[in-house]
Amino acid sequence: MSENISVAGLVATTPRHLVTQDGLPITSFRLAASSRRYDRQQSKWVDGETNWYTVTSFRQLAINCASSINKGERVLVTGKLHIRDWDNGERAGTSVEIEADHIGHDLMWGSAAFTRTVLVAETDPVDEPESESENSKGKKEMATT
């Protein structure tokens, strides 16, 4: 099963960052999401049940997440929902995972300062500019034509 989902919640574990042997960055953490509702009889807000998700991010999102997200922070996560049953012989259960497309701080609960990540493309020697003398010569020729 795979569906898109958006969840607001609390980062419940310290994000774990690793890079696979193939060079794929991965960051994951547990997210606790509780619904709140106003109980008119009690005249107060009450918490509903808590849903638990394992959030996993890949590539540049994983790198940015590892340096930006900390345990205890409120975040918004959007991604693909995966629900899987598992059985290891001794125990069985269901895992609920979100493969994140987007992760950000929930500004309803605080403020954040954004720093853009600038990716530097690797240069190909074939694409490098001509030598200084050839460049100058080409500009002079273009100016006279």
ZAGUSE-34699 format. One record per residue: residue number from 0; residue in three letters; x, y, z of N, C-alpha, C, CB in turn. Coordinates in steps of 0.1 Angstrom, whole numbers, plus 5000, padded with zeros to 4 digits. Each point is the difference from the previous one (the first is absolute). Glycine has a CB too. Example, Ala and Ser with C-alpha at 12.3 -4.5 7.8 and 13.67 -1.06 7.14 Angstrom:
+-----+------+------+------+------+-------+-------+-------+------+------+------+-------+-------+-------+
: pos : code : n_xx : n_yy : n_zz : ca_xx : ca_yy : ca_zz : c_xx : c_yy : c_zz : cb_xx : cb_yy : cb_zz :
+-----+------+------+------+------+-------+-------+-------+------+------+------+-------+-------+-------+
:   0 :  Ala : 5132 : 4943 : 5078 :  4991 :  5012 :  5000 : 5009 : 5012 : 5000 :  4981 :  4988 :  5012 :
:   1 :  Ser : 5015 : 5023 : 4981 :  5009 :  5011 :  5000 : 4992 : 5011 : 5008 :  5012 :  4994 :  4978 :
+-----+------+------+------+------+-------+-------+-------+------+------+------+-------+-------+-------+
***
This chain:
+-----+------+------+------+------+-------+-------+-------+------+------+------+-------+-------+-------+
: pos : code : n_xx : n_yy : n_zz : ca_xx : ca_yy : ca_zz : c_xx : c_yy : c_zz : cb_xx : cb_yy : cb_zz :
+-----+------+------+------+------+-------+-------+-------+------+------+------+-------+-------+-------+
:   0 :  Met : 5008 : 4988 : 5000 :  4992 :  5012 :  5000 : 5009 : 5012 : 5000 :  4981 :  4988 :  5012 :
:   1 :  Ser : 5016 : 5022 : 4980 :  5008 :  5012 :  4999 : 4991 : 5012 : 4996 :  5020 :  4987 :  4994 :
:   2 :  Glu : 4978 : 5022 : 5016 :  4991 :  5012 :  4997 : 5008 : 5012 : 5005 :  4979 :  4987 :  5002 :
:   3 :  Asn : 5017 : 5025 : 4993 :  5006 :  5012 :  5004 : 4993 : 5005 : 5013 :  5007 :  5006 :  4977 :
:   4 :  Ile : 5001 : 4999 : 5032 :  4995 :  5004 :  5013 : 5008 : 5012 : 5005 :  4993 :  4977 :  5006 :
:   5 :  Ser : 5000 : 5032 : 5002 :  5007 :  5011 :  5007 : 4997 : 4999 : 5014 :  4998 :  5015 :  4980 :
:   6 :  Val : 5012 : 4985 : 5029 :  4998 :  4998 :  5014 : 5008 : 5011 : 5008 :  4997 :  4976 :  4996 :
:   7 :  Ala : 4996 : 5030 : 5014 :  5007 :  5009 :  5009 : 5002 : 4993 : 5013 :  4989 :  5020 :  4989 :
:   8 :  Gly : 5023 : 4981 : 5016 :  5003 :  4992 :  5012 : 5013 : 5005 : 5007 :  4988 :  4981 :  4990 :
:   9 :  Leu : 5016 : 5011 : 5020 :  5012 :  5003 :  5008 : 5011 : 4990 : 4997 :  4985 :  5009 :  5018 :
:  10 :  Val : 5027 : 4995 : 4979 :  5011 :  4991 :  4998 : 5003 : 4993 : 5013 :  5010 :  5015 :  4981 :
:  11 :  Ala : 4988 : 4972 : 5019 :  5001 :  4993 :  5013 : 5014 : 4993 : 5003 :  4975 :  4996 :  4997 :
:  12 :  Thr : 5033 : 5003 : 4992 :  5013 :  4994 :  5002 : 5010 : 5009 : 4993 :  4991 :  4977 :  5001 :
:  13 :  Thr : 5022 : 5022 : 5003 :  5011 :  5007 :  4994 : 5001 : 4995 : 4985 :  5012 :  5004 :  5022 :
:  14 :  Pro : 4987 : 5005 : 4968 :  5001 :  4995 :  4986 : 5013 : 4992 : 4998 :  4987 :  5020 :  4993 :
:  15 :  Arg : 5012 : 4969 : 5001 :  5012 :  4991 :  4997 : 5004 : 5002 : 4985 :  4993 :  4983 :  5018 :
:  16 :  His : 5019 : 5021 : 4980 :  5005 :  5003 :  4986 : 5011 : 4990 : 4997 :  4995 :  5024 :  5002 :
:  17 :  Leu : 5004 : 4970 : 4986 :  5010 :  4991 :  4995 : 5002 : 5001 : 4985 :  4995 :  4984 :  5019 :
:  18 :  Val : 5016 : 5012 : 4976 :  5002 :  5000 :  4985 : 5003 : 4985 : 4997 :  5009 :  5025 :  4999 :
:  19 :  Thr : 4984 : 4970 : 4991 :  5002 :  4986 :  4996 : 5013 : 4999 : 4992 :  4975 :  4997 :  4999 :
:  20 :  Gln : 5029 : 4990 : 4999 :  5012 :  4997 :  4993 : 5000 : 5006 : 4986 :  5003 :  4979 :  5013 :
:  21 :  Asp : 4985 : 5023 : 4981 :  4998 :  5006 :  4987 : 5000 : 5015 : 5000 :  4987 :  4980 :  4994 :
:  22 :  Gly : 5014 : 5026 : 5018 :  5001 :  5014 :  5001 : 4986 : 5007 : 5002 :  5020 :  4999 :  4986 :
:  23 :  Leu : 4969 : 4993 : 5017 :  4987 :  5005 :  5001 : 4998 : 5005 : 5015 :  4991 :  4985 :  4982 :
:  24 :  Pro : 5007 : 5028 : 5020 :  4997 :  5005 :  5014 : 4986 : 4997 : 5004 :  5017 :  5019 :  4996 :
:  25 :  Ile : 4982 : 4977 : 5016 :  4987 :  4996 :  5006 : 4999 : 5006 : 5014 :  4998 :  4979 :  4986 :
:  26 :  Thr : 4991 : 5027 : 5017 :  4997 :  5005 :  5014 : 4986 : 4995 : 5004 :  5016 :  5021 :  4997 :
:  27 :  Ser : 4983 : 4974 : 5015 :  4987 :  4995 :  5005 : 4998 : 5004 : 5014 :  5001 :  4981 :  4984 :
:  28 :  Phe : 4986 : 5020 : 5020 :  4997 :  5003 :  5014 : 4985 : 4995 : 5002 :  5016 :  5020 :  5001 :
:  29 :  Arg : 4981 : 4980 : 5012 :  4986 :  4996 :  5004 : 4992 : 5013 : 5002 :  5008 :  4978 :  5011 :
:  30 :  Leu : 4980 : 5022 : 4984 :  4991 :  5012 :  5001 : 4988 : 4996 : 5008 :  5008 :  5009 :  4978 :
:  31 :  Ala : 4988 : 4999 : 5032 :  4988 :  4998 :  5008 : 4990 : 5010 : 4996 :  5013 :  4990 :  5020 :
:  32 :  Ala : 4975 : 5006 : 4976 :  4990 :  5009 :  4996 : 4987 : 4998 : 5008 :  5010 :  5001 :  4977 :
:  33 :  Ser : 4986 : 5009 : 5031 :  4988 :  4998 :  5008 : 4990 : 5011 : 4995 :  5013 :  4991 :  5020 :
:  34 :  Ser : 4974 : 5004 : 4980 :  4990 :  5010 :  4997 : 4995 : 5006 : 5013 :  4992 :  4987 :  4979 :
:  35 :  Arg : 5004 : 5026 : 5020 :  4994 :  5007 :  5011 : 4986 : 5005 : 4997 :  5024 :  5007 :  5007 :
:  36 :  Arg : 4968 : 4993 : 5003 :  4986 :  5005 :  4997 : 4996 : 5007 : 5013 :  4995 :  4982 :  4983 :
:  37 :  Tyr : 4996 : 5027 : 5015 :  4994 :  5008 :  5011 : 4988 : 4992 : 5006 :  5008 :  5022 :  4990 :
:  38 :  Asp : 4993 : 4974 : 5023 :  4989 :  4994 :  5006 : 4991 : 5010 : 5007 :  5014 :  4979 :  5003 :
:  39 :  Arg : 4974 : 5023 : 4992 :  4991 :  5010 :  5005 : 4995 : 4997 : 5014 :  4993 :  5005 :  4977 :
:  40 :  Gln : 5005 : 4982 : 5026 :  4996 :  4996 :  5013 : 5010 : 5004 : 5011 :  4986 :  4981 :  4990 :
:  41 :  Gln : 5027 : 5016 : 5007 :  5010 :  5003 :  5009 : 5006 : 5014 : 4999 :  5006 :  4976 :  5000 :
:  42 :  Ser : 4990 : 5031 : 4989 :  5005 :  5014 :  4997 : 5015 : 5000 : 4999 :  4980 :  5010 :  5012 :
:  43 :  Lys : 5026 : 4980 : 4982 :  5015 :  5000 :  4998 : 5003 : 4992 : 4988 :  5004 :  5003 :  5025 :
:  44 :  Trp : 5009 : 4999 : 4970 :  5005 :  4992 :  4989 : 5005 : 4987 : 5005 :  5007 :  5021 :  4988 :
:  45 :  Val : 4990 : 4968 : 5005 :  5004 :  4987 :  5004 : 5008 : 4993 : 4988 :  4980 :  4998 :  5016 :
:  46 :  Asp : 5030 : 4994 : 4987 :  5007 :  4993 :  4990 : 4993 : 4987 : 4997 :  5022 :  5010 :  5008 :
:  47 :  Gly : 4979 : 4987 : 4979 :  4995 :  4987 :  4995 : 5011 : 4990 : 5000 :  4983 :  5011 :  4986 :
:  48 :  Glu : 5015 : 4978 : 5008 :  5011 :  4989 :  4999 : 5011 : 5005 : 4992 :  4983 :  4982 :  5002 :
:  49 :  Thr : 5029 : 5013 : 5001 :  5012 :  5004 :  4993 : 5003 : 4989 : 4989 :  5009 :  5012 :  5020 :
:  50 :  Asn : 4993 : 4993 : 4968 :  5004 :  4991 :  4989 : 5015 : 5002 : 4998 :  4978 :  5002 :  4988 :
:  51 :  Trp : 5029 : 4987 : 5010 :  5014 :  4999 :  4999 : 5004 : 4997 : 4985 :  5003 :  4993 :  5025 :
:  52 :  Tyr : 5007 : 5014 : 4970 :  5005 :  4998 :  4986 : 5015 : 4999 : 5001 :  4980 :  5012 :  4990 :
:  53 :  Thr : 5026 : 4980 : 5001 :  5014 :  5001 :  4997 : 5001 : 5008 : 4987 :  5006 :  4978 :  5012 :
:  54 :  Val : 5001 : 5034 : 4989 :  5002 :  5008 :  4989 : 5014 : 4998 : 4994 :  4984 :  5018 :  5010 :
:  55 :  Thr : 5017 : 4980 : 4977 :  5013 :  4997 :  4993 : 5001 : 5010 : 4989 :  5000 :  4975 :  5007 :
:  56 :  Ser : 5012 : 5031 : 4992 :  5003 :  5009 :  4989 : 5013 : 4996 : 4993 :  4988 :  5019 :  5012 :
:  57 :  Phe : 5013 : 4985 : 4975 :  5011 :  4995 :  4992 : 5006 : 5012 : 4993 :  4989 :  4978 :  4997 :
:  58 :  Arg : 5024 : 5021 : 4998 :  5007 :  5009 :  4992 : 5002 : 5014 : 5007 :  4991 :  4988 :  4980 :
:  59 :  Gln : 5006 : 5023 : 5013 :  5002 :  5013 :  5005 : 4991 : 5003 : 5012 :  5008 :  5007 :  4977 :
:  60 :  Leu : 4980 : 4988 : 5023 :  4991 :  5002 :  5011 : 5005 : 4993 : 5012 :  4981 :  5001 :  4984 :
:  61 :  Ala : 5026 : 4988 : 5015 :  5006 :  4993 :  5012 : 5011 : 5008 : 5006 :  4994 :  4978 :  4990 :
:  62 :  Ile : 5014 : 5028 : 5001 :  5012 :  5008 :  5004 : 4995 : 5012 : 5008 :  5014 :  4992 :  4981 :
:  63 :  Asn : 4976 : 5015 : 5013 :  4994 :  5012 :  5006 : 4993 : 4997 : 5013 :  4998 :  5010 :  4977 :
:  64 :  Cys : 4995 : 4979 : 5023 :  4993 :  4996 :  5012 : 5009 : 4997 : 5012 :  4982 :  4990 :  4985 :
:  65 :  Ala : 5029 : 5003 : 5012 :  5010 :  4997 :  5010 : 5006 : 5012 : 5007 :  5005 :  4979 :  4987 :
:  66 :  Ser : 4996 : 5032 : 5006 :  5006 :  5012 :  5006 : 4990 : 5010 : 5005 :  5019 :  4997 :  4985 :
:  67 :  Ser : 4968 : 5000 : 5012 :  4989 :  5010 :  5004 : 4990 : 4995 : 5010 :  5003 :  5009 :  4978 :
:  68 :  Ile : 4995 : 4978 : 5023 :  4989 :  4995 :  5008 : 5006 : 4993 : 5013 :  4985 :  4996 :  4979 :
:  69 :  Asn : 5009 : 5007 : 5032 :  5004 :  4995 :  5013 : 4989 : 4994 : 5008 :  5018 :  5017 :  5000 :
:  70 :  Lys : 4985 : 4974 : 5009 :  4990 :  4994 :  5008 : 4993 : 5011 : 5008 :  5014 :  4979 :  5002 :
:  71 :  Gly : 4972 : 5019 : 4999 :  4992 :  5010 :  5008 : 4994 : 5011 : 4991 :  5015 :  4994 :  5019 :
:  72 :  Glu : 4989 : 5007 : 4969 :  4995 :  5011 :  4991 : 4987 : 4996 : 4994 :  5023 :  5008 :  4996 :
:  73 :  Arg : 4969 : 5002 : 5001 :  4987 :  4997 :  4993 : 5003 : 5002 : 4985 :  4986 :  5008 :  5020 :
:  74 :  Val : 5010 : 4982 : 4972 :  5002 :  5001 :  4986 : 4988 : 4996 : 4992 :  5024 :  4994 :  5004 :
:  75 :  Leu : 4976 : 5009 : 4983 :  4990 :  4996 :  4990 : 5007 : 4990 : 4990 :  4986 :  5022 :  5003 :
:  76 :  Val : 5008 : 4967 : 4995 :  5006 :  4990 :  4990 : 4990 : 4997 : 4990 :  5015 :  4990 :  5018 :
:  77 :  Thr : 4990 : 5010 : 4969 :  4991 :  4996 :  4989 : 5008 : 4989 : 4993 :  4989 :  5023 :  4997 :
:  78 :  Gly : 5004 : 4966 : 4999 :  5006 :  4989 :  4993 : 4991 : 4989 : 4997 :  5021 :  5006 :  5011 :
:  79 :  Lys : 4985 : 4983 : 4986 :  4993 :  4988 :  4996 : 4998 : 4991 : 5013 :  5009 :  5001 :  4976 :
:  80 :  Leu : 4979 : 4995 : 5027 :  4997 :  4991 :  5011 : 5002 : 4986 : 4996 :  4984 :  5017 :  5009 :
:  81 :  His : 5023 : 4975 : 4999 :  5002 :  4986 :  4998 : 4996 : 4993 : 5013 :  5019 :  5003 :  4983 :
:  82 :  Ile : 4971 : 4988 : 5016 :  4996 :  4992 :  5012 : 5003 : 4985 : 4996 :  4982 :  5017 :  5007 :
:  83 :  Arg : 5027 : 4977 : 5002 :  5004 :  4986 :  4998 : 4998 : 4992 : 5012 :  5017 :  5008 :  4983 :
:  84 :  Asp : 4979 : 4980 : 5015 :  4999 :  4990 :  5011 : 5014 : 4993 : 5000 :  4974 :  4997 :  4998 :
:  85 :  Trp : 5030 : 4999 : 5014 :  5013 :  4993 :  5001 : 4999 : 4989 : 5010 :  5012 :  5021 :  4994 :
:  86 :  Asp : 4997 : 4969 : 5005 :  5000 :  4989 :  5009 : 5014 : 4995 : 5000 :  4976 :  4994 :  4996 :
:  87 :  Asn : 5031 : 5006 : 5016 :  5013 :  4995 :  5000 : 5002 : 4986 : 5007 :  5007 :  5024 :  5001 :
:  88 :  Gly : 4981 : 4969 : 5000 :  5000 :  4987 :  5007 : 4996 : 5001 : 5014 :  5018 :  4993 :  4984 :
:  89 :  Glu : 4988 : 5017 : 5024 :  4997 :  5001 :  5014 : 4988 : 5010 : 5002 :  5024 :  4995 :  5006 :
:  90 :  Arg : 4976 : 5015 : 4986 :  4990 :  5011 :  5002 : 4995 : 5004 : 4986 :  5011 :  5008 :  5021 :
:  91 :  Ala : 4977 : 4998 : 4979 :  4994 :  5005 :  4987 : 4995 : 5014 : 5003 :  4995 :  4976 :  4992 :
:  92 :  Gly : 5004 : 5032 : 4998 :  4994 :  5013 :  5001 : 4998 : 5007 : 4987 :  5011 :  5001 :  5022 :
:  93 :  Thr : 4986 : 5012 : 4979 :  4998 :  5008 :  4988 : 5009 : 5012 : 5001 :  4976 :  4992 :  4998 :
:  94 :  Ser : 5031 : 5011 : 4991 :  5008 :  5013 :  5000 : 4993 : 5010 : 4991 :  5022 :  4987 :  5004 :
:  95 :  Val : 4978 : 5025 : 5001 :  4995 :  5011 :  4993 : 5011 : 5010 : 4997 :  4977 :  4997 :  5011 :
:  96 :  Glu : 5026 : 5004 : 4976 :  5012 :  5008 :  4996 : 4995 : 5011 : 4990 :  5015 :  4980 :  5003 :
:  97 :  Ile : 4992 : 5031 : 4997 :  4999 :  5011 :  4991 : 5013 : 5002 : 4992 :  4982 :  5011 :  5014 :
:  98 :  Glu : 5018 : 4987 : 4973 :  5011 :  5003 :  4992 : 4999 : 5015 : 4996 :  5002 :  4976 :  4991 :
:  99 :  Ala : 5005 : 5033 : 5016 :  4998 :  5014 :  4999 : 5004 : 5006 : 4987 :  5004 :  5001 :  5024 :
: 100 :  Asp : 4987 : 5008 : 4971 :  5003 :  5008 :  4989 : 5004 : 5014 : 5004 :  4984 :  4987 :  4986 :
: 101 :  His : 5010 : 5018 : 5026 :  5002 :  5013 :  5005 : 5000 : 4999 : 5015 :  4989 :  5011 :  4980 :
: 102 :  Ile : 5020 : 4996 : 5027 :  5000 :  5001 :  5015 : 5003 : 5015 : 5003 :  5007 :  4975 :  5003 :
: 103 :  Gly : 4985 : 5030 : 5007 :  5003 :  5014 :  5004 : 4995 : 5002 : 5014 :  4999 :  5008 :  4977 :
: 104 :  His : 5006 : 5002 : 5029 :  4996 :  5004 :  5014 : 4985 : 5005 : 4999 :  5024 :  5005 :  5007 :
: 105 :  Asp : 4969 : 4992 : 5004 :  4986 :  5005 :  5001 : 5000 : 5014 : 5006 :  4991 :  4976 :  5002 :
: 106 :  Leu : 5007 : 5034 : 4991 :  5001 :  5014 :  5004 : 4988 : 5004 : 5009 :  5013 :  5005 :  4980 :
: 107 :  Met : 4978 : 4986 : 5022 :  4989 :  5003 :  5010 : 5005 : 5000 : 5014 :  4984 :  4989 :  4984 :
: 108 :  Trp : 5027 : 5004 : 5018 :  5006 :  4998 :  5013 : 5013 : 5008 : 5003 :  4990 :  4977 :  4999 :
: 109 :  Gly : 5015 : 5029 : 4991 :  5013 :  5007 :  5002 : 5004 : 5007 : 4987 :  5007 :  4984 :  5018 :
: 110 :  Ser : 5005 : 5021 : 4982 :  5006 :  5006 :  4988 : 5012 : 4993 : 4995 :  4991 :  5022 :  5007 :
: 111 :  Ala : 5013 : 4980 : 4981 :  5012 :  4993 :  4994 : 5007 : 5010 : 4991 :  4989 :  4977 :  5002 :
: 112 :  Ala : 5024 : 5021 : 4996 :  5008 :  5008 :  4991 : 5004 : 4990 : 4989 :  5008 :  5017 :  5018 :
: 113 :  Phe : 4989 : 4987 : 4969 :  5002 :  4991 :  4989 : 5014 : 5004 : 4994 :  4975 :  4998 :  4995 :
: 114 :  Thr : 5033 : 4992 : 5001 :  5012 :  5002 :  4993 : 5000 : 4991 : 4988 :  5013 :  5006 :  5021 :
: 115 :  Arg : 4987 : 5000 : 4967 :  5000 :  4992 :  4988 : 5012 : 4992 : 4998 :  4985 :  5017 :  4990 :
: 116 :  Thr : 5014 : 4971 : 5005 :  5011 :  4991 :  4997 : 5003 : 5003 : 4985 :  4994 :  4982 :  5017 :
: 117 :  Val : 5019 : 5022 : 4981 :  5004 :  5002 :  4986 : 5008 : 4988 : 4996 :  5001 :  5025 :  5003 :
: 118 :  Leu : 4994 : 4968 : 4987 :  5007 :  4988 :  4995 : 5010 : 5004 : 4989 :  4980 :  4986 :  5005 :
: 119 :  Val : 5032 : 5010 : 4997 :  5011 :  5003 :  4990 : 5001 : 4988 : 4990 :  5013 :  5014 :  5017 :
: 120 :  Ala : 4984 : 4989 : 4970 :  5001 :  4989 :  4990 : 5014 : 4997 : 4997 :  4978 :  5008 :  4990 :
: 121 :  Glu : 5025 : 4980 : 5008 :  5014 :  4996 :  4996 : 5002 : 5004 : 4986 :  5000 :  4980 :  5016 :
: 122 :  Thr : 5012 : 5026 : 4982 :  5004 :  5005 :  4987 : 5006 : 4989 : 4991 :  5003 :  5023 :  5009 :
: 123 :  Asp : 4993 : 4977 : 4979 :  5006 :  4990 :  4991 : 5011 : 5007 : 4992 :  4978 :  4987 :  4998 :
: 124 :  Pro : 5034 : 5007 : 5001 :  5011 :  5007 :  4994 : 4997 : 5004 : 4985 :  5015 :  4987 :  5015 :
: 125 :  Val : 4976 : 5006 : 4979 :  4996 :  5004 :  4986 : 4992 : 5013 : 5000 :  4999 :  4975 :  4994 :
: 126 :  Asp : 4994 : 5028 : 5017 :  4992 :  5012 :  5000 : 5008 : 5012 : 5006 :  4980 :  4985 :  5003 :
: 127 :  Glu : 5032 : 5014 : 5000 :  5008 :  5011 :  5006 : 5002 : 5010 : 4989 :  5011 :  4985 :  5017 :
: 128 :  Pro : 4990 : 5028 : 4987 :  5002 :  5011 :  4990 : 5014 : 4999 : 4994 :  4984 :  5014 :  5012 :
: 129 :  Glu : 5017 : 4992 : 4976 :  5012 :  5000 :  4993 : 5011 : 5007 : 5008 :  4988 :  4999 :  4978 :
: 130 :  Ser : 5024 : 5000 : 5018 :  5011 :  5007 :  5007 : 4998 : 5015 : 4999 :  5016 :  4980 :  4996 :
: 131 :  Glu : 4991 : 5027 : 5013 :  4998 :  5015 :  5000 : 5004 : 5006 : 4987 :  5005 :  5000 :  5024 :
: 132 :  Ser : 5005 : 4996 : 4970 :  5005 :  5006 :  4987 : 4990 : 4997 : 4989 :  5024 :  4998 :  5007 :
: 133 :  Glu : 4970 : 4990 : 4993 :  4990 :  4996 :  4989 : 4987 : 5008 : 5003 :  5011 :  4977 :  4997 :
: 134 :  Asn : 4985 : 5025 : 5016 :  4988 :  5007 :  5003 : 5002 : 5015 : 4995 :  4996 :  4984 :  5020 :
: 135 :  Ser : 5015 : 5022 : 4983 :  5002 :  5014 :  4997 : 5000 : 5001 : 4985 :  5013 :  5004 :  5021 :
: 136 :  Lys : 4994 : 4987 : 4972 :  5001 :  5000 :  4985 : 4986 : 4999 : 4994 :  5023 :  4990 :  5001 :
: 137 :  Gly : 4968 : 5001 : 5004 :  4987 :  4998 :  4995 : 4992 : 5013 : 5002 :  5001 :  4976 :  5005 :
: 138 :  Lys : 5000 : 5031 : 5007 :  4993 :  5012 :  5002 : 5004 : 5011 : 4991 :  4998 :  4993 :  5024 :
: 139 :  Lys : 5015 : 5008 : 4973 :  5005 :  5010 :  4991 : 4994 : 4998 : 4986 :  5021 :  5002 :  5013 :
: 140 :  Glu : 4979 : 4985 : 4983 :  4995 :  4997 :  4986 : 4985 : 5003 : 4999 :  5017 :  4982 :  4998 :
: 141 :  Met : 4976 : 5015 : 5013 :  4985 :  5003 :  5000 : 4998 : 5015 : 4999 :  4996 :  4978 :  5013 :
: 142 :  Ala : 5012 : 5029 : 4994 :  4998 :  5015 :  5000 : 5003 : 5006 : 4987 :  5007 :  5000 :  5024 :
: 143 :  Thr : 5002 : 4994 : 4968 :  5003 :  5006 :  4987 : 4991 : 4995 : 4989 :  5024 :  5002 :  5007 :
: 144 :  Thr : 4968 : 4988 : 4995 :  4991 :  4995 :  4990 : 4987 : 5006 : 5001 :  5011 :  4980 :  5001 :
+-----+------+------+------+------+-------+-------+-------+------+------+------+-------+-------+-------+
***
